[in-house]
Amino acid sequence: MRIAVIGTGVVGRTVAARLAELGHDVVVGTRDPSVTRERTQPDRFGTAFSTWLEKHAGLRLETFEAAAAHAELVVNATSGLVSLDALASAGAANLDGKILVDIANALDFSKGMPPAVRASSEESLAERIQTAFPGAHVVKTLNTMNAFLMVDPAQLAGGDHTVFLSGNDASAKARVSELLRSFGWRDIIDLGELSTARGTELLLPIWLSLMSALGIPPSNFQFKIVR
Amino acid sequence: MRIAVIGTGVVGRTVAARLAELGHDVVVGTRDPSVTRERTQPDRFGTAFSTWLEKHAGLRLETFEAAAAHAELVVNATSGLVSLDALASAGAANLDGKILVDIANALDFSKGMPPAVRASSEESLAERIQTAFPGAHVVKTLNTMNAFLMVDPAQLAGGDHTVFLSGNDASAKARVSELLRSFGWRDIIDLGELSTARGTELLLPIWLSLMSALGIPPSNFQFKIVR
């Protein structure tokens, strides 16, 4: 499948690399590719994006707009606070009729740690994205675990834990479920309409507390729904 | 231990009965015991409180105030929207220096289903209770599952799932952990300070979505933190 991954942070990189490994035609989208390519110092993810890109020859780096235009399916892997802006740069016309997989969380670090989560039981980031881009089929998933578990759940407890799906379009959710299964997910719970993304986005406060409480190695834990 | 359970709904009843069964001296607190006793028609929990009380001879029904005055440990099992009011009726002096186990959720059904959850990543009900009653040692726990699982976790998957603890007083949390173990809990995660109750209170939106998505029997599921 032709896939755009919007965002060059650790989540975007990890998801893009895995999708390319699975044989998809993947373009990573960034605001200004020349600026992103010029960064040669190791960043907070350990490696400069350009160094990382050299190691993943199958991947291309393009503007948000060119990446989205290329794709049948777009992954929003930006920070949730800038997602609407990044997707606007990608262009509503380039998202129209496409599956938009939203894996972002709107974490506001402006007042320090832990960040405030910009979601409530009455509004989610995913719904704000759907409202802004009504022609896209938004599916929320994968926002409740670290990037490495997103694409390789089997590395923890043999994959015996849960990923959630929310969205208004059943066929879009079915396509995204296939992708998740190709990552190794076995326990996929379809929560229902996109409004149920409020629940998964609101898992972030306890996720952040667990990261502190459970200690090293940080964030190598996951939610499982026992039933 | 001398324990007050504040609240006569299904959560209060279930917890009170289990504590009495375990040999504790339990008083259930209600606003007006004569009104509660006079209710003889089956209510939305299936049984009138008076009928239920007759079957639990070891339990007494008293005012909020008398129940709290009696107790070494107080359980807040009221609806979260009225908890501060009920605890004010119990009397700050009757909570002073005591462990206050808050198992409530502030669910606002005024706009229909699903209810809005009156908590955010910046404020929890538990913290509002702690601020209102600074002399109490508030411990948040058990608010992330149905009442039957609260007191008997082994009935689902042999008890292989997780309960969370939040609170500012380590010895209060240790006492509450003992109580939880007496219920059958084995996987108890101390999340840290009381502010981490924001995370457990914000599990309610996904809990409500799961209740719809997973179907019958409703709410017989639980969170497990795999690590």
Interface residues (C-beta under 8 A of the other chain):
Chain A: P114 P115 A116 V117 S120 S121 E122 L156 A157 D160 H161 F164 I189 D190 L191 G192 T196 R198 G199 T200 L202 L203 L204 P205 I206 W207 L208 S209 L210 S212 A213 L214 N220 F221 Q222 F223 K224 I225 V226 R227
Chain B: P114 P115 A116 V117 S120 S121 E122 L156 A157 D160 H161 F164 I189 D190 L191 G192 T196 R198 G199 T200 L202 L203 L204 P205 I206 W207 L208 S209 L210 S212 A213 L214 N220 F221 Q222 F223 K224 I225 V226 R227
